[in-house]
Amino acid sequence: MKILLMEDDLLLNEIIEEHLQSKGYDVVSAYSGDEAQDIVYSQTFDLLLLDVNVPNINGFDLLEDLRDKDIKTAAIFITSANMMDDIEKGFKSGCDDYIKKPFELKELDLRIENIKRLYNISPSSHIQIAENILLDKDNLLINKNNERIHIAQKECDVLAYLIKNKNKPVSIDELSLNIWAYEEAPIASTIRTYIKNLRKIIGDEYILNIRGVGYRFNS
């Protein structure tokens, strides 16, 4: 699981980063809003941990901007801004959860586990698609009926994103923004080709075409 941590308090940032790394998470730290924004647009993450009162762009504005750009990565605010108006503003800006400072690291662990459950984020590189179908993200393999089928990196990324957002429609634009970030995005027909190739491997019934909207993974 890859996490962006935006916290401008150097000591607290270090404490949280070391704790999350000890849990096996891949953590990238940022200390200001504009730095975090650049990182999110250049990499993909499973979770954003965002302090609110940071230099340049505050956490609320950053997340609202990401949501406006259809970047739907799960987000938890970690902040001392704990008035009811602040909490309301946080959820309206698009967060999934809110932790008030000071907090125990155990509380952070519990909230992250809840996000993993809600977003179907696997703790390993293996994602079980069906009883006879397994996606191995590290080795770019789909194992179906004990047959190992190699896929391209972006095909793997597309499939993993659809699975993570299962049971809701995902548009071509959303796939492009969340997978390619600052890379030059392919034309829509290229993404459709990736989807077509994946359907041939795992079966049409797992990736449904939602006319006029995009695609939905059917678990």
Secondary structure, 3 states (H helix, E strand, C coil): CEEEEECCCHHHHHHHHHHHHHCCCEEEEECCHHHHHHHHHHCCCCEEEECCCCCCCCHHHHHHHHHHCCCCCEEEEEECCCCHHHHHHHHHCCCCEEEECCCCHHHHHHHHHHHHHHCCCCCCCEEEEECCEEEECCCCEEEECCEEEECCHHHHHHHHHHHHCCCCCECHHHHHHHHHCCCCCCCHHHHHHHHHHHHHHHCHHHEEEECCCEEEECC
